[in-house]
Amino acid sequence: MSDHPNPLGDLRLFGLTDRRRDLVLTVLLIAVILTGRLLVFPASIWEQDEAAFAAAILDFDATDNRPHPPWFPLWIGFGKLVHLVGAGPAESLRIVSLVFSVWMIFPLTAMWSPLVGRGLAIGASLLFLVAPGPSFFSGRAFSGTTATALLVAALAFWLQARDRPRWLAAGSILASTAILVRPQFLPVAVGAMLVVGIRIPAKQRLRMLAAFVTPLCVGALILIAVSDGVVPLWSALTTHGEYHFSRLEEAPHGLAESGLSRSLGHPAVAVGWLILFHIGMIRLIRAGRWRAISPILIGALLPLLVVIHGFSNPAHARYAVPMLALTSGFVALGLNVIFGRRVWIAIAAAAVAATALTGPQLVAYRSTVSPAPAAIEEALVEAEHRRGVVVADRTLRAFFTLRRLERPLGVPVLFDHMIELGHVPPPPPEQTVYIFDAGRGTLLNSSERERRFACTIPLVEALSQNRFIDLRVASGASLKGSEQAKGPLVLID
């Protein structure tokens, strides 16, 4: 029997000789984590990617950004399964994320246990779980939390495998499922597998590779089958890729603006986290544990940093969630180096500080419908009252698509770029309701009335992607037209 907890779940998480006491403590810990996650379960979605994921639950279309490339096939599959039992499309994905965020205590503890011991491994897990970013994103319809849990589980199996082929295979299967949930994790999973694979016999290496490749091939074949071939997928991928990479030039790369700082609540906390990470890492290297930590450091963390800073916007807080998971053990060890026997006081103080930051905002987060869905409902009701049309900011398309798939919009909807490009003239002002994100209402000349829908939760605003947190609905809107517009107004319902 292993001296370390099973990555899939272990009701004796603390490894105590008193089995009953260990069971009680483990159950209490899970109950506390679950309660905390339920307290931060938001009332609605906040981002367009969440809307696109939810729309894909109702009508998957890989060629129409439902969801956008690389399509997250297993993430959508998980959501569809939960949706079958009666949950709404967005709620289904948020439930999946919440479940994996609670379950993550097991693989996180199992991953760090061989490196820092069970006690500090649990402390490392708690440091990660109570951090503002992982906490607030735990109930969101993003793939990151679930994929991070699966990736950590894969690493936990690989680190404990030793000469156990089944554990190597289990880690490979979990790594491939992490990729199918979030394909951006491919370099991370492959990097970790390569570092582990070069140390094992060739026969085991082949089994490990087969267990890794098989789920990926099955997932790819299913995706191709439901998308009518490779050609439509490639076309959608190149189109999205051009758009995605064209926007990365605007991304900030400083520590103060980074997702790490935002996910931890403040740049100063991020600096402290990084210092503790280096202290813990150096301690393990000096103790001769380089070989043991290299799958995490070189195999997983290094490729992850390349993905975040080279192929993503590093200012997005949710991208820091896996980074925090892969560094939390080093941070806990760093605290142990500094505080010694008082390390649990330091961990408890960090947990209290994180709770003090998020706690006062929980009620609003759990009860407030986010600005985008609230503003869309207002715009639709107002347009129906006027027997008119909604002109919408194009960035809101995913939200409107989800709303249309859930139930009929009731009024025609026209996106602003159609007017800007001269495809259609503006509708008559008395029939026009214009909805737009702050800073994007460039078509608006004047309006009879304008209503604002803005986020009033500071931490949510800090963790957002600086969009969809301040929307305006202008009724009786007079819009600028294009001189190139010809022919009658054509509306899209």
Secondary structure, DSSP 8 states (H G I E B T S, - for coil): --SS--TT--S-TT--S-HHHHHHHHHHHHHHHHHHHHHT--SS--SHHHHHHHHHHHS-BTTTTBT-TT--HHHHHHHHHHHHTT--HHHHHHHHHHHHHHHTHHHHHHHHHHHH-HHHHHHHHHHHHHSHHHHHTTTSS-SHHHHHHHHHHHHHHHHHHTT-HHHHHHHHHHHHHHHHH-GGGHHHHHHHHHHHHTTS-HHHHHHHHHHHHHHHHHHHHHHHHHTTSHHHHHHHHHHHHHHHHHTGGG----TTTSHHHHHHTSHHHHHHHHHHHHHHHHHHHHTT-HHHHHIIIIIIIHHHHHHHHHHS-TT-GGGGHHHHHHHHHHHHHHHHHHHGGGHHHHHHHHHHHHHHHHGGGHHHHHH---HHHHHHHHHHHHHHHHT-EEEE-GGGHHHHHHHHHHS--SS-EEEHHHHHTTSS----GGGEEEEEETT--TTEEE-SEEEEEE---HHHHHHS-SSSSEEEEEES-EE---TT--SS---B-
